[in-house]
Amino acid sequence: MPETSSKLLAVDLGMKAGFAWFDQDGRLLRARSTHFADRATLRRALPSIWREMTGVTHVVVEGGGSLAEIWLKSAARHGLAATQICAEQWRAEVLTPSQRRNAQTAKAAACVMAAEIARQDGCPPCQEFLDDAAEAIVFGKWFARRLEPN
């Protein structure tokens, strides 16, 4: 695992979740997907996710409900700044109206965009990005731009 210090972890919430790590300059470092069998498994996995890449200072989670609460409380316990967003926020700014017509077309567009972001940022490819990791990459890149100093 590289010792590169990251700044942002973007998480597409769900029992099947997507993660994308970005450095302090907003460059994609790594992305992956995982599946949690249940909420207890998720809670047990969080400490290792926080340690997976060093230097994370901010977490952005897309989604809501009890899963968001688990992530946000854990982030606070680990001293991480956390922001919760909804898909409509980033999709309205990143996707065209036809791309965000429904969830299926939005996810497909995110897969294409994620591959391009990974290529541009020189991120090592992980298999073809699944839609959860792809969305984490796209909204993570969108959010990272908001964190950059002006």
DSSP file (Angstrom, degrees, kcal/mol; ACC not computed):
  #  RESIDUE AA STRUCTURE BP1 BP2  ACC     N-H-->O    O-->H-N    N-H-->O    O-->H-N    TCO  KAPPA ALPHA  PHI   PSI    X-CA   Y-CA   Z-CA
    1    1 A M              0   0    0      0, 0.0    52,-0.0     0, 0.0    51,-0.0   0.000 360.0 360.0 360.0 129.4    0.0    0.0    0.0
    2    2 A P        -     0   0    0      0, 0.0     0, 0.0     0, 0.0     0, 0.0  -0.293 360.0-132.4 -67.1 152.9    1.5    3.4   -0.9
    3    3 A E        +     0   0    0     50,-0.1     2,-0.0     2,-0.1    50,-0.0   0.245  58.2 139.8 -88.4  12.8    2.3    5.9    1.8
    4    4 A T        -     0   0    0      1,-0.1     2,-0.5    25,-0.0    50,-0.2  -0.345  54.4-126.2 -59.1 132.5    0.6    8.6   -0.1
    5    5 A S        -     0   0    0     48,-0.1    19,-0.6    50,-0.1    50,-0.2  -0.707  26.8-160.1 -84.5 127.8   -1.4   10.8    2.2
    6    6 A S  E     -A   23   0A   0     48,-2.6    17,-0.3    -2,-0.5     3,-0.1  -0.640  16.2-165.3-104.0 165.2   -5.0   11.2    1.2
    7    7 A K  E     +     0   0A   0     15,-2.9    51,-2.2     1,-0.3    50,-1.9   0.700  67.7  41.0-115.9 -35.6   -7.5   13.9    2.2
    8    8 A L  E     -Ab  22  58A   0     14,-2.1    14,-2.6    49,-0.2     2,-0.5  -0.950  49.6-167.2-129.2 136.3  -10.9   12.6    1.2
    9    9 A L  E     -Ab  21  59A   0     49,-2.1    51,-2.4    -2,-0.4     2,-0.5  -0.991  14.4-160.1-116.8 121.6  -12.7    9.3    1.3
   10   10 A A  E     -Ab  20  60A   0     10,-3.1    10,-1.8    -2,-0.5     2,-0.5  -0.878   8.5-166.6-101.0 131.8  -16.0    9.3   -0.7
   11   11 A V  E     -Ab  19  61A   0     49,-2.8    51,-2.6    -2,-0.5     2,-0.9  -0.970  17.6-155.2-126.4 119.5  -18.4    6.5    0.3
   12   12 A D  E     -Ab  18  62A   0      6,-2.7     6,-1.5    -2,-0.5    51,-0.1  -0.838  37.6-130.8 -88.2 106.9  -21.5    5.4   -1.7
   13   13 A L        +     0   0    0     49,-1.9     2,-0.2    -2,-0.9     3,-0.1  -0.166  54.4  95.3 -66.9 150.9  -23.6    4.0    1.1
   14   14 A G  S    S-     0   0    0      1,-0.1    22,-0.1    49,-0.1     3,-0.1  -0.767  85.8 -85.9 154.0 168.9  -25.2    0.7    1.1
   15   15 A M  S    S+     0   0    0      1,-0.2    21,-4.0    -2,-0.2     2,-0.7   0.825 133.3  49.8 -67.9 -28.7  -24.7   -2.8    2.2
   16   16 A K  E    S- C   0  35A   0     19,-0.3     2,-0.3    -3,-0.1    -1,-0.2  -0.956  95.0-177.2-102.6 110.6  -22.9   -3.0   -1.1
   17   17 A A  E     - C   0  34A   0     17,-2.3    17,-2.3    -2,-0.7     2,-0.4  -0.772  23.6-145.8-117.8 154.4  -20.7    0.1   -0.8
   18   18 A G  E     -AC  12  33A   0     -6,-1.5    -6,-2.7   114,-0.3     2,-0.4  -0.941  14.4-165.3-117.7 142.3  -18.3    2.0   -3.0
   19   19 A F  E     +AC  11  32A   0     13,-3.2    13,-2.0    -2,-0.4     2,-0.3  -0.954   8.8 179.6-126.3 144.2  -15.2    3.8   -1.8
   20   20 A A  E     -AC  10  31A   0    -10,-1.8   -10,-3.1    -2,-0.4     2,-0.4  -0.965  12.3-155.2-144.3 129.5  -12.9    6.3   -3.5
   21   21 A W  E     -AC   9  30A   0      9,-2.8     8,-3.3    -2,-0.3     9,-1.2  -0.868  10.7-170.3-106.4 137.3   -9.8    8.0   -1.9
   22   22 A F  E     -AC   8  28A   0    -14,-2.6   -15,-2.9    -2,-0.4   -14,-2.1  -0.958  16.8-128.2-126.7 142.7   -8.5   11.3   -3.1
   23   23 A D  E >   -A    6   0A   0      4,-2.4     3,-2.3    -2,-0.4   -17,-0.2  -0.174  43.7 -84.9 -80.2-178.6   -5.3   13.1   -2.2
   24   24 A Q  T 3  S+     0   0    0    -19,-0.6   -18,-0.1     1,-0.3    -1,-0.1   0.669 130.1  53.6 -63.3 -17.1   -5.0   16.7   -1.0
   25   25 A D  T 3  S-     0   0    0      2,-0.1    -1,-0.3   123,-0.1   123,-0.1   0.331 121.0-105.3 -97.9   5.9   -5.0   17.9   -4.7
   26   26 A G  S <  S+     0   0    0     -3,-2.3     2,-0.4     1,-0.3    -2,-0.1   0.636  71.3 145.8  81.6  14.1   -8.3   16.1   -5.5
   27   27 A R        -     0   0    0    117,-0.1    -4,-2.4     1,-0.1     2,-0.3  -0.698  55.2-112.8 -86.9 135.9   -6.6   13.3   -7.5
   28   28 A L  E     +C   22   0A   0     -2,-0.4    -6,-0.3    -6,-0.2     3,-0.1  -0.498  36.9 174.3 -66.7 126.8   -8.1    9.9   -7.3
   29   29 A L  E     -     0   0A   0     -8,-3.3     2,-0.3     1,-0.4    -7,-0.2   0.790  60.7 -17.1-100.2 -39.7   -5.7    7.5   -5.5
   30   30 A R  E     -C   21   0A   0     -9,-1.2    -9,-2.8    93,-0.1    -1,-0.4  -0.984  53.2-168.4-165.1 153.4   -7.8    4.3   -5.3
   31   31 A A  E     +C   20   0A   0     -2,-0.3     2,-0.3   -11,-0.2   -11,-0.2  -0.991  14.3 156.5-149.4 150.8  -11.3    3.0   -5.5
   32   32 A R  E     -C   19   0A   0    -13,-2.0   -13,-3.2    -2,-0.3     2,-0.3  -0.982  27.6-129.4-163.7 168.0  -13.0   -0.2   -4.6
   33   33 A S  E     +C   18   0A   0     -2,-0.3     2,-0.3   -15,-0.2   -15,-0.2  -0.845  22.7 178.6-118.9 158.4  -16.3   -1.8   -3.8
   34   34 A T  E     -C   17   0A   0    -17,-2.3   -17,-2.3    -2,-0.3     2,-0.4  -0.976  21.2-134.0-152.4 164.4  -17.3   -4.1   -1.0
   35   35 A H  E     -C   16   0A   0     -2,-0.3     2,-0.5   -19,-0.2   -19,-0.3  -0.991  11.8-155.4-125.1 128.8  -20.3   -5.9    0.4
   36   36 A F        -     0   0    0    -21,-4.0     3,-0.1    -2,-0.4    -2,-0.0  -0.888  10.3-147.9-101.4 130.3  -21.2   -6.0    4.1
   37   37 A A  S    S-     0   0    0     -2,-0.5     2,-0.3     1,-0.1    -1,-0.1   0.869  75.3 -22.4 -65.1 -36.4  -23.3   -8.9    5.2
   38   38 A D  S  > S-     0   0    0    -23,-0.1     4,-2.0    -3,-0.1    -1,-0.1  -0.934  76.6 -82.6-161.6 178.6  -25.1   -6.9    7.8
   39   39 A R  H  > S+     0   0    0     -2,-0.3     4,-2.7     1,-0.2     5,-0.2   0.851 123.7  56.0 -64.4 -35.4  -24.8   -3.7   10.0
   40   40 A A  H  > S+     0   0    0      2,-0.2     4,-2.2     1,-0.2    -1,-0.2   0.903 107.1  49.6 -63.9 -40.4  -22.7   -5.5   12.6
   41   41 A T  H  > S+     0   0    0      2,-0.2     4,-1.8     1,-0.2    -2,-0.2   0.911 110.4  51.2 -63.9 -42.0  -20.2   -6.5    9.9
   42   42 A L  H  X S+     0   0    0     -4,-2.0     4,-1.6     2,-0.2     3,-0.3   0.948 109.3  49.7 -58.8 -50.0  -20.1   -2.9    8.7
   43   43 A R  H  < S+     0   0    0     -4,-2.7     3,-0.2     1,-0.2    -1,-0.2   0.903 111.8  48.5 -57.9 -42.3  -19.5   -1.6   12.2
   44   44 A R  H  < S+     0   0    0     -4,-2.2     4,-0.4     1,-0.2    -1,-0.2   0.822 111.8  50.5 -67.3 -30.1  -16.6   -4.1   12.7
   45   45 A A  H >X S+     0   0    0     -4,-1.8     4,-1.9    -3,-0.3     3,-0.6   0.750  88.8  82.3 -80.4 -24.2  -15.1   -3.1    9.3
   46   46 A L  H 3X S+     0   0    0     -4,-1.6     4,-2.6     1,-0.2     5,-0.2   0.873  84.9  55.0 -55.6 -45.9  -15.1    0.6    9.8
   47   47 A P  H 3> S+     0   0    0      0, 0.0     4,-1.3     0, 0.0    -1,-0.2   0.899 111.2  45.7 -56.2 -38.7  -11.8    0.9   11.8
   48   48 A S  H <> S+     0   0    0     -3,-0.6     4,-0.7    -4,-0.4    -2,-0.2   0.843 110.0  54.5 -73.4 -30.6   -9.9   -0.9    9.1
   49   49 A I  H >< S+     0   0    0     -4,-1.9     3,-0.8     1,-0.2     4,-0.5   0.917 106.3  51.9 -65.7 -41.4  -11.5    1.2    6.4
   50   50 A W  H 3< S+     0   0    0     -4,-2.6     3,-0.3     1,-0.2     6,-0.3   0.842 115.0  43.0 -62.4 -31.5  -10.3    4.4    8.2
   51   51 A R  H 3< S+     0   0    0     -4,-1.3    -1,-0.2    -5,-0.2    -2,-0.2   0.536  86.2  95.3 -89.7  -6.9   -6.8    2.9    8.3
   52   52 A E  S << S+     0   0    0     -3,-0.8     2,-0.4    -4,-0.7    -1,-0.2   0.857  99.7  17.6 -57.7 -38.9   -6.8    1.6    4.7
   53   53 A M  S >  S-     0   0    0     -4,-0.5     3,-0.7    -3,-0.3    -1,-0.2  -0.999  89.8-122.6-132.9 133.7   -5.1    4.8    3.5
   54   54 A T  T 3  S+     0   0    0     -2,-0.4   -48,-2.6   -50,-0.2    -3,-0.1  -0.309  83.8  31.8 -73.0 153.7   -3.3    7.2    5.7
   55   55 A G  T 3   +     0   0    0      1,-0.3     2,-0.2   -50,-0.2    -1,-0.2   0.522  65.7 159.0  85.9   7.2   -4.1   10.8    6.1
   56   56 A V    <   +     0   0    0     -3,-0.7    -1,-0.3    -6,-0.3   -49,-0.2  -0.482   4.2 164.8 -65.4 128.3   -7.9   10.9    5.5
   57   57 A T        +     0   0    0    -50,-1.9    24,-2.3     1,-0.3     2,-0.4   0.578  59.7  38.6-116.2 -20.1   -9.2   14.1    7.1
   58   58 A H  E     -bd   8  81A   0    -51,-2.2   -49,-2.1    22,-0.2     2,-0.4  -0.990  58.3-164.3-138.9 143.1  -12.7   14.3    5.5
   59   59 A V  E     -bd   9  82A   0     22,-2.5    24,-2.4    -2,-0.4     2,-0.5  -0.990   2.4-166.2-125.6 133.7  -15.4   11.8    4.6
   60   60 A V  E     -bd  10  83A   0    -51,-2.4   -49,-2.8    -2,-0.4     2,-0.4  -0.987   9.6-167.1-119.1 125.5  -18.3   12.4    2.2
   61   61 A V  E     -bd  11  84A   0     22,-2.8    24,-2.9    -2,-0.5     2,-0.6  -0.926   9.9-152.0-114.6 135.5  -21.1    9.9    2.3
   62   62 A E  E     +bd  12  85A   0    -51,-2.6   -49,-1.9    -2,-0.4     2,-0.2  -0.923  63.1  36.8-107.0 118.0  -23.8    9.7   -0.3
   63   63 A G        -     0   0    0     22,-2.2     2,-0.2    -2,-0.6    22,-0.1  -0.746  66.1-128.1 132.7-180.0  -27.1    8.3    1.1
   64   64 A G     >  +     0   0    0     -2,-0.2     4,-0.7   -51,-0.1     3,-0.5  -0.626  49.6  68.3-143.6-161.0  -29.1    8.4    4.2
   65   65 A G  H  > S-     0   0    0      1,-0.2     4,-1.7    -2,-0.2     3,-0.2  -0.258 102.5 -28.0  75.3-158.9  -30.8    6.5    6.9
   66   66 A S  H  > S+     0   0    0      1,-0.2     4,-1.9     2,-0.2    -1,-0.2   0.800 134.1  58.7 -67.1 -29.5  -29.3    4.3    9.6
   67   67 A L  H  > S+     0   0    0     -3,-0.5     4,-2.1     2,-0.2    -1,-0.2   0.917 105.2  50.2 -66.1 -40.5  -26.3    3.4    7.4
   68   68 A A  H  X S+     0   0    0     -4,-0.7     4,-3.0    -3,-0.2     5,-0.3   0.914 108.1  53.8 -61.6 -41.8  -25.4    7.1    7.2
   69   69 A E  H  X S+     0   0    0     -4,-1.7     4,-2.5     1,-0.2     5,-0.3   0.908 107.0  51.3 -59.3 -42.4  -25.6    7.4   10.9
   70   70 A I  H  X S+     0   0    0     -4,-1.9     4,-2.0     2,-0.2    -1,-0.2   0.945 114.6  42.6 -59.5 -49.3  -23.2    4.5   11.4
   71   71 A W  H  X S+     0   0    0     -4,-2.1     4,-2.6     2,-0.2    -2,-0.2   0.925 115.4  48.3 -63.9 -46.4  -20.6    6.1    9.1
   72   72 A L  H  X S+     0   0    0     -4,-3.0     4,-2.2     1,-0.2    -1,-0.2   0.893 112.6  47.8 -66.5 -40.5  -21.0    9.6   10.4
   73   73 A K  H  X S+     0   0    0     -4,-2.5     4,-2.2    -5,-0.3    -1,-0.2   0.908 113.3  48.5 -65.6 -41.3  -20.8    8.6   14.1
   74   74 A S  H  X S+     0   0    0     -4,-2.0     4,-1.5    -5,-0.3    -2,-0.2   0.909 110.0  51.7 -65.5 -41.5  -17.7    6.5   13.4
   75   75 A A  H  <>S+     0   0    0     -4,-2.6     5,-2.9     1,-0.2     3,-0.3   0.925 109.8  49.8 -59.9 -44.3  -16.1    9.3   11.5
   76   76 A A  H ><5S+     0   0    0     -4,-2.2     3,-1.6     1,-0.2    -1,-0.2   0.912 107.8  53.4 -62.3 -42.8  -16.7   11.6   14.4
   77   77 A R  H 3<5S+     0   0    0     -4,-2.2    -1,-0.2     1,-0.3    -2,-0.2   0.805 110.5  48.5 -61.1 -28.7  -15.2    9.1   16.8
   78   78 A H  T 3<5S-     0   0    0     -4,-1.5    -1,-0.3    -3,-0.3    -2,-0.2   0.306 119.2-110.7 -95.5   8.7  -12.1    9.0   14.6
   79   79 A G  T < 5 +     0   0    0     -3,-1.6     2,-0.4     1,-0.2    -3,-0.2   0.767  68.6 144.3  73.1  26.4  -11.8   12.8   14.4
   80   80 A L      < -     0   0    0     -5,-2.9    -1,-0.2    -6,-0.2     2,-0.2  -0.806  53.0-122.4-101.1 137.6  -12.7   13.0   10.8
   81   81 A A  E     -d   58   0A   0    -24,-2.3   -22,-2.5    -2,-0.4     2,-0.4  -0.561  37.2-163.4 -69.2 140.0  -14.8   15.8    9.3
   82   82 A A  E     -d   59   0A   0     -2,-0.2     2,-0.4   -24,-0.2   -22,-0.2  -0.986  16.7-172.6-136.4 142.5  -17.8   14.3    7.6
   83   83 A T  E     -d   60   0A   0    -24,-2.4   -22,-2.8    -2,-0.4     2,-0.5  -0.994  11.4-151.5-131.7 137.4  -20.4   15.5    5.1
   84   84 A Q  E     +d   61   0A   0     -2,-0.4     2,-0.3   -24,-0.2   -22,-0.2  -0.931  21.6 172.7-109.5 132.0  -23.6   13.8    4.0
   85   85 A I  E     -d   62   0A   0    -24,-2.9   -22,-2.2    -2,-0.5     2,-0.3  -0.827  24.4-129.5-128.7 168.8  -24.9   14.4    0.5
   86   86 A C    >>  -     0   0    0     -2,-0.3     3,-1.2   -24,-0.2     4,-1.0  -0.863  28.5-112.2-117.2 158.8  -27.7   13.0   -1.6
   87   87 A A  H 3> S+     0   0    0     -2,-0.3     4,-2.6     1,-0.3     5,-0.3   0.847 113.0  62.9 -57.8 -37.0  -27.4   11.9   -5.2
   88   88 A E  H 3> S+     0   0    0      1,-0.2     4,-1.6     2,-0.2    -1,-0.3   0.822  96.9  60.3 -61.2 -30.4  -29.5   14.7   -6.6
   89   89 A Q  H <> S+     0   0    0     -3,-1.2     4,-0.7     2,-0.2    -1,-0.2   0.974 115.6  28.0 -62.0 -56.6  -26.9   17.3   -5.3
   90   90 A W  H >X S+     0   0    0     -4,-1.0     4,-2.2     1,-0.2     3,-0.7   0.872 117.1  59.0 -77.9 -35.1  -24.0   16.1   -7.3
   91   91 A R  H 3X S+     0   0    0     -4,-2.6     4,-2.2     1,-0.2    -1,-0.2   0.880 100.3  57.7 -61.6 -36.4  -25.9   14.6  -10.2
   92   92 A A  H 3< S+     0   0    0     -4,-1.6    -1,-0.2    -5,-0.3    -2,-0.2   0.819 116.4  35.0 -62.6 -30.4  -27.5   18.0  -11.0
   93   93 A E  H << S+     0   0    0     -3,-0.7    -1,-0.2    -4,-0.7    -2,-0.2   0.714 127.0  35.1 -95.0 -23.9  -24.1   19.5  -11.4
   94   94 A V  H  < S+     0   0    0     -4,-2.2     2,-0.3     2,-0.1    -3,-0.2   0.805 108.8  57.6-103.4 -35.7  -22.2   16.6  -13.0
   95   95 A L  S  < S-     0   0    0     -4,-2.2    11,-0.0    -5,-0.3    -1,-0.0  -0.687  78.2-117.5-103.5 151.7  -24.6   14.8  -15.3
   96   96 A T     >  -     0   0    0     -2,-0.3     4,-1.6     1,-0.1     3,-0.3  -0.380  37.6-102.9 -74.7 162.3  -26.7   16.1  -18.2
   97   97 A P  T  4 S+     0   0    0      0, 0.0     3,-0.1     0, 0.0    -1,-0.1   0.886 124.3  50.0 -55.2 -39.1  -30.5   15.9  -17.8
   98   98 A S  T >4 S+     0   0    0      1,-0.2     3,-0.9     2,-0.2     4,-0.2   0.843 108.2  53.3 -70.4 -30.2  -30.6   12.9  -20.1
   99   99 A Q  T 34 S+     0   0    0     -3,-0.3     3,-0.3     1,-0.2    10,-0.3   0.784 112.5  44.1 -72.8 -26.5  -28.0   11.1  -18.0
  100  100 A R  T 3< S+     0   0    0     -4,-1.6    -1,-0.2     1,-0.2    -2,-0.2   0.125  75.8 115.5-105.1  21.8  -29.9   11.7  -14.8
  101  101 A R  S <  S-     0   0    0     -3,-0.9     2,-0.3     1,-0.1    -1,-0.2   0.869  92.2 -11.9 -56.0 -40.1  -33.3   10.7  -16.3
  102  102 A N  S  > S-     0   0    0     -3,-0.3     4,-2.2    -4,-0.2     5,-0.2  -0.947  78.9 -93.2-153.9 171.8  -33.3    7.7  -13.8
  103  103 A A  H  > S+     0   0    0     -2,-0.3     4,-2.6     1,-0.2     5,-0.2   0.868 120.0  54.9 -59.8 -38.8  -31.0    5.9  -11.5
  104  104 A Q  H  > S+     0   0    0      1,-0.2     4,-2.0     2,-0.2    -1,-0.2   0.930 111.1  42.5 -64.1 -46.3  -30.0    3.3  -14.1
  105  105 A T  H  > S+     0   0    0      2,-0.2     4,-2.3     1,-0.2    -1,-0.2   0.868 113.8  53.4 -69.8 -34.1  -28.9    5.9  -16.7
  106  106 A A  H  X S+     0   0    0     -4,-2.2     4,-2.3     2,-0.2    -2,-0.2   0.922 110.0  47.2 -64.7 -43.5  -27.1    7.9  -14.0
  107  107 A K  H  X S+     0   0    0     -4,-2.6     4,-1.9     2,-0.2    -2,-0.2   0.892 111.3  51.1 -65.7 -39.3  -25.2    4.9  -12.8
  108  108 A A  H  X S+     0   0    0     -4,-2.0     4,-1.6    -5,-0.2    -1,-0.2   0.919 111.0  48.1 -63.8 -43.0  -24.2    4.0  -16.3
  109  109 A A  H  X S+     0   0    0     -4,-2.3     4,-2.5   -10,-0.3    -2,-0.2   0.890 108.9  54.5 -64.2 -38.8  -23.0    7.6  -17.0
  110  110 A A  H  X S+     0   0    0     -4,-2.3     4,-3.0     1,-0.2    -1,-0.2   0.878 103.7  55.6 -63.3 -37.2  -21.0    7.5  -13.7
  111  111 A C  H  X S+     0   0    0     -4,-1.9     4,-1.7     2,-0.2    -1,-0.2   0.916 110.3  45.0 -61.5 -42.7  -19.2    4.3  -14.8
  112  112 A V  H  X S+     0   0    0     -4,-1.6     4,-1.6     2,-0.2    -2,-0.2   0.934 115.7  46.6 -65.9 -46.3  -18.0    6.0  -18.0
  113  113 A M  H  X S+     0   0    0     -4,-2.5     4,-2.7     1,-0.2    -2,-0.2   0.888 109.2  55.0 -64.0 -39.8  -17.0    9.1  -16.1
  114  114 A A  H  X S+     0   0    0     -4,-3.0     4,-2.7     1,-0.2    -1,-0.2   0.905 105.9  51.3 -62.1 -42.0  -15.2    7.1  -13.4
  115  115 A A  H  X S+     0   0    0     -4,-1.7     4,-2.1    -5,-0.2    -1,-0.2   0.896 111.9  47.7 -62.0 -39.2  -13.1    5.3  -15.9
  116  116 A E  H  X S+     0   0    0     -4,-1.6     4,-2.9     2,-0.2    -2,-0.2   0.903 111.2  49.9 -69.0 -41.3  -12.1    8.7  -17.4
  117  117 A I  H  X S+     0   0    0     -4,-2.7     4,-2.6     2,-0.2     6,-0.2   0.936 111.4  49.4 -61.1 -46.1  -11.3   10.2  -14.0
  118  118 A A  H  X>S+     0   0    0     -4,-2.7     5,-2.2     1,-0.2     4,-0.7   0.912 112.9  47.5 -60.0 -42.8   -9.1    7.2  -13.2
  119  119 A R  H ><5S+     0   0    0     -4,-2.1     3,-0.8    -5,-0.2    -2,-0.2   0.947 114.0  46.0 -63.5 -48.8   -7.3    7.5  -16.5
  120  120 A Q  H 3<5S+     0   0    0     -4,-2.9    -2,-0.2     1,-0.2    -1,-0.2   0.865 116.1  45.4 -63.1 -37.2   -6.7   11.2  -16.2
  121  121 A D  H 3<5S-     0   0    0     -4,-2.6    -1,-0.2    -5,-0.2    -2,-0.2   0.513 108.9-121.6 -87.0  -4.1   -5.5   10.9  -12.5
  122  122 A G  T <<5 +     0   0    0     -3,-0.8    -3,-0.2    -4,-0.7    -4,-0.1   0.792  50.8 166.8  70.8  26.7   -3.3    8.0  -13.2
  123  123 A C      < -     0   0    0     -5,-2.2    -1,-0.2    -6,-0.2   -93,-0.1  -0.575  45.3-106.9 -74.9 133.2   -5.1    5.8  -10.7
  124  124 A P        -     0   0    0      0, 0.0     2,-0.1     0, 0.0    -1,-0.1  -0.386  43.0-111.1 -58.2 133.3   -4.2    2.1  -11.0
  125  125 A P        -     0   0    0      0, 0.0     2,-0.3     0, 0.0     3,-0.1  -0.429  27.5-162.8 -69.8 138.6   -7.2    0.4  -12.6
  126  126 A C        -     0   0    0      1,-0.5     3,-0.1    -2,-0.1   -94,-0.0  -0.826  53.2 -66.2-104.1 157.1   -9.2   -1.9  -10.5
  127  127 A Q  S    S-     0   0    0     -2,-0.3    -1,-0.5     1,-0.1     3,-0.1   0.287  92.1 -45.2 -27.0 177.9  -11.4   -4.2  -12.5
  128  128 A E  S    S-     0   0    0      1,-0.1     2,-0.2    -3,-0.1    -1,-0.1  -0.340  78.0-103.3 -54.7 131.4  -14.2   -2.4  -14.3
  129  129 A F        -     0   0    0    -18,-0.2    -1,-0.1    -3,-0.1     2,-0.1  -0.400  31.1-137.4 -64.9 125.9  -15.7    0.0  -11.8
  130  130 A L     >  -     0   0    0     -2,-0.2     4,-2.9     1,-0.1     3,-0.2  -0.415  31.6-101.5 -73.5 160.9  -19.0   -1.3  -10.5
  131  131 A D  H  > S+     0   0    0      1,-0.2     4,-2.5     2,-0.2     5,-0.2   0.815 120.2  54.6 -61.4 -30.5  -21.6    1.4  -10.2
  132  132 A D  H  > S+     0   0    0      2,-0.2     4,-1.8     1,-0.2  -114,-0.3   0.936 114.4  39.5 -68.7 -44.0  -21.2    1.9   -6.5
  133  133 A A  H  > S+     0   0    0     -3,-0.2     4,-2.3     2,-0.2    -2,-0.2   0.887 114.9  54.9 -68.4 -38.5  -17.4    2.6   -6.8
  134  134 A A  H  X S+     0   0    0     -4,-2.9     4,-2.5     1,-0.2    -2,-0.2   0.927 108.5  47.0 -62.0 -45.2  -18.0    4.6   -9.9
  135  135 A E  H  X S+     0   0    0     -4,-2.5     4,-2.9    -5,-0.2     5,-0.4   0.904 109.8  53.7 -64.7 -38.9  -20.4    6.9   -8.2
  136  136 A A  H  X S+     0   0    0     -4,-1.8     4,-1.7     1,-0.2    -1,-0.2   0.895 110.3  48.7 -60.3 -38.8  -18.1    7.3   -5.3
  137  137 A I  H  X S+     0   0    0     -4,-2.3     4,-2.3     2,-0.2    -2,-0.2   0.942 114.5  44.2 -64.5 -47.6  -15.4    8.3   -7.8
  138  138 A V  H  X S+     0   0    0     -4,-2.5     4,-2.1     2,-0.2    -2,-0.2   0.948 119.7  38.4 -68.9 -49.2  -17.6   10.8   -9.6
  139  139 A F  H  X S+     0   0    0     -4,-2.9     4,-2.6     1,-0.2    -1,-0.2   0.820 114.5  56.8 -73.9 -25.6  -19.2   12.5   -6.5
  140  140 A G  H  X S+     0   0    0     -4,-1.7     4,-2.9    -5,-0.4    -2,-0.2   0.920 108.4  46.3 -65.1 -43.1  -15.9   12.3   -4.7
  141  141 A K  H  X S+     0   0    0     -4,-2.3     4,-1.5     2,-0.2    -2,-0.2   0.922 113.3  50.3 -62.7 -44.2  -14.2   14.2   -7.5
  142  142 A W  H  X S+     0   0    0     -4,-2.1     4,-0.6     1,-0.2    -2,-0.2   0.918 114.9  43.2 -58.5 -45.8  -17.1   16.7   -7.5
  143  143 A F  H >X S+     0   0    0     -4,-2.6     3,-1.1     1,-0.2     4,-1.0   0.879 105.9  61.5 -71.4 -38.2  -16.8   17.1   -3.7
  144  144 A A  H >X S+     0   0    0     -4,-2.9     4,-1.2     1,-0.3     3,-0.6   0.862  97.9  59.2 -57.1 -36.1  -13.0   17.3   -3.7
  145  145 A R  H 3< S+     0   0    0     -4,-1.5    -1,-0.3     1,-0.2    -2,-0.2   0.823 102.7  53.1 -63.1 -29.6  -13.2   20.5   -5.8
  146  146 A R  H << S+     0   0    0     -3,-1.1    -1,-0.2    -4,-0.6    -2,-0.2   0.733 107.4  51.6 -76.5 -22.5  -15.3   22.1   -3.1
  147  147 A L  H << S+     0   0    0     -4,-1.0    -2,-0.2    -3,-0.6    -1,-0.2   0.694  85.3 103.8 -85.6 -20.8  -12.6   21.3   -0.5
  148  148 A E  S  < S-     0   0    0     -4,-1.2     2,-0.1     1,-0.1  -123,-0.1  -0.369  81.3-110.2 -64.9 137.9   -9.7   22.8   -2.4
  149  149 A P              0   0    0      0, 0.0    -1,-0.1     0, 0.0    -2,-0.1  -0.421 360.0 360.0 -66.1 143.0   -8.5   26.2   -1.2
  150  150 A N              0   0    0     -2,-0.1    -2,-0.1    -3,-0.1    -3,-0.0   0.465 360.0 360.0 -80.1 360.0   -9.4   29.1   -3.5
